[in-house]
C-alpha cells in the first residue's frame, strides 16, 4: 500500500522529530517545515499531500495566514494544532476552512487517531465514486468528483464540508444528530462544548447562501440538523 503523504508545519523541533519517529512506522511519509512561509511553499508545490498538520503559532507567517492563502487554491485536508483551551483559535481555524483541530499538548495516539479518521474519509470517497448524484431544485452534489453546484454555480467545499452535506442530503427531511455527523465525518465522538460541526455547517450555509436565498439546513437546537429540501 502506498504510504499516505503528510506535511507537518510546526516550529517545535523536538515535537516534529518525535511525531516523525512515531508516525513513520504507521506507513506515513512525512515532510516537515518549521515556519509558515516554507510550509505554504511546500503545500502548494507540485508534490501531493494527503493531509497537512498545521500549527497556529509559527514564525514568518502564522498558521491562520498559511491556511487563508492555502484555501485560495487548495482543498487538501488541514488538521490545525492549537493552544490548549484557546477557543478563538479553534473557531477561527474552522471558519477559515480547517477540517479539524487538536489542542496542544496532545497524546501522539490521539493525533494518530485523528489522522486515520481523515485518511479513512478520503479513501472511502475515493473507493465509492459510483455513489448517486444527489439533487434538489437548486443543488447538485456529485460524490464522484466531490463537487457542489447551486443554481449552476460551482461551490468549492472542503472534504469535511462535503461529507457533512452528503450525509444531510442523504437523510433529507430527517434529523441527523451532531454526534452522528462528528463520528461519521470527523471520526470521533463530539466532546462537550465542541463547536466543530456547528462551524462546518455555518460555512456550508454561507457558501450556499451566495447563490440561494432559501435556507436548506435547519438547526434543531440541542440535537442536530435537518436538510429541508426534497431530492429530485
Buried (B, 14 or more C-beta within 10 A) or exposed (E): EEEBBBBBBBBBEEBBEEBBEBBEEEEBBBBBBBBBBBBBEBBBEEEEBBBBBBBBBBEBBBBBBBBBBBBEEBBBBBBBBBBEEBEEBBBBBBBBBBBBBBBBEBEEEEBBEBBBBBBEBBEEBEEEEEEEEBBBEBBBBBBEEBBBBBEEEEBBBBBBBBBBBBBBBBBBEEEBBBEBBBBBBBBBEBEEEBBBBBBBBBBBEEBBEEBBEEEBBEBEEEEBBBBBBEBE
